[in-house]
Amino acid sequence: MAFELRELTVTEDRQIYAMAREIGPGENGFVNSLYTAGYSKFLSLLPVLRDYSAGRGLPPGHVPQTLYFLYADGVPVGYGKLRHRLTDSLLVTGGHIGYCIRPAARGKGYGTALLARLLGKASELGIERALLTCDEDNQGSRRVIENNGGRLAEVDNRYCRYWIDLMSVQAAGGRPG
């Protein structure tokens, strides 16, 4: 299977829109930033999200974040948000990376592949330790994080906080520990 990680552009097509609609507004703490009430609204949202990646037009309290799509054999199967730094709020829930796999593609290892590639992008940004959070009962996400070297730091108010040391991932040849 061929994987490709693509950064959001302002010219995304209906494949991405269809994936966003399939994912829905979000679940398990993941907010689907691409979920809109129609294709024209989706298209108008893309430049805004692209600007957020560069730190332009951010809502108060938000940090720059870049969206990436994972394609498997040319089909988008999921996407992730890479936050360039943390706020006090993101230290509690959210962390550096949020990700979601479309329902029809779950259980096939795409989450692990997506997170591994997002961790590589985090390392490129100079992030040495990445924080990921998930609901305590989200076993799928916990497995994905642990498969990528995540170490459970704490469970608080039903949220798990995992840290991934990106320096040790690089030392292992880019493979999660």
Secondary structure as UniProt FT lines:
FT   STRAND          3..7
FT   TURN            10..11
FT   HELIX           14..23
FT   STRAND          26..27
FT   TURN            28..29
FT   STRAND          30..31
FT   TURN            33..34
FT   HELIX           39..53
FT   TURN            54..55
FT   TURN            60..61
FT   STRAND          65..72
FT   TURN            73..74
FT   STRAND          75..83
FT   HELIX           88..92
FT   TURN            93..94
FT   STRAND          97..101
FT   HELIX           103..105
FT   TURN            106..107
FT   HELIX           110..124
FT   TURN            125..126
FT   STRAND          129..135
FT   TURN            136..137
FT   HELIX           139..147
FT   TURN            148..149
FT   STRAND          151..156
FT   TURN            157..158
FT   STRAND          159..165
FT   HELIX           166..171
FT   TURN            172..173
//
